[in-house]
Amino acid sequence: MKQITKIALAATLLLTLGATTVSADSAKGQKLFAKKLKKACGITGAAMAAKHSQGEWEDLKDGLAKEIKTICPSVKDKALKEKYMNHYFDFFHNYANDSGNVPSC
């Protein structure tokens, strides 16, 4: 019984650590926005994130690249790589118009 408990605790710990390292980061999303989208969009990160509420950003998560293209038509496709989408989403969601947060970019 003790061995099963130890294995279960070890598995839980590994899954928790693994999930933490894979998660996206709003700070990285802010840096990516400043580097890859700001010039093409012609607006600040605060203005971009304020285009929608947190709930609206959640609804747009699967089609985030399409929404970014709608707001900023001159954005190049290489700035919308799939590996960036979770970071962009976290940034937009964290600084949405109903969040009360204001980014520094």
N, C-alpha and C positions, 0 to 999 in steps of 0.2 A: 504494500500500500504506500509506503514512504517513497519507494522508487517511482511509482506512477505519479505521485504528487510532485516530485522533483522534476520529472520529465515535463509535466504539464506547465510548471512554473518557468522552466527553461524555454519551452516553446513560446509561451506568452511573452517573455522578455525579448526573444528574438523577433517575434512579429511586431512588437511595439517599436523596437529600434529600427527595424526595416521600414516600417510605415513612416517614421519620422524622417528618415533620410530621403525618401522618395517624394515627400510633399513639396508643394510649390512654395514660393516666398514672395510676399508683396514688395519687399525691398528690392529683390532682384527684378521683379516686374517693373518697378519704377525706373530702375537703371536701364532696363531694356527699352522701355518707352522712350526715355530721354535719348537713348542712342539710336534707336531704329525707327521710331514713329513720330517723334516730336516735330522734326523739320518737315516731313511729308504731310503731317496733319495741319500744321500751322497753329496749333493750340497747345496749351499747357496740359500736363498730366491731370491737374485738378479739373480743368474744363472737360477733358475727355472722360474722366471717371464720373463726373457729375451729369453726364448725358442720361444716365439711368439710375434707378434706385437699386439697392442690393438685391431685391427680389427680381427685378428685371434683368440684372446681370446674371443671376442664377438661371433664369429662363433662357438666356442667350448663350450659356456656356458651351453648348454643343455646336453652335453656329457662330462662335466668337470671331473667327477670321472673316466671315461674311459681314458681320456687323461692323468690324473695324474698317473693312473696305467701303461699306456704305457711308460711314462717317468721314473717312479719309480716302477718297477715291485714288489719290496719287501714291498711296503706299505700295511699295514693291512687294511681290510675292515672297521674296527671300526673307523679309522682315516678319512674315506670318508663318514661319515654320512651326510644325506641330509641337516641337520641344519647347517653344516659347509660350504657347497658349495658356498653360496652367499658371505661369508666372504673371502674364497679362491679366488673366481672370482674377487672381488674388489681389493684384494691385487695384483693378477697377472696382472689385467688390469691396475692398477695405476702405476705399475713398469715394464710394458712391454718394449721390446727393443726399441720402438720408442717413449717412453713417456718422456725421459730426466730425469726421477726420479730414484734415487738409494736408496733402503731400507738399513736399518742398520744391517740386519741379514745376 
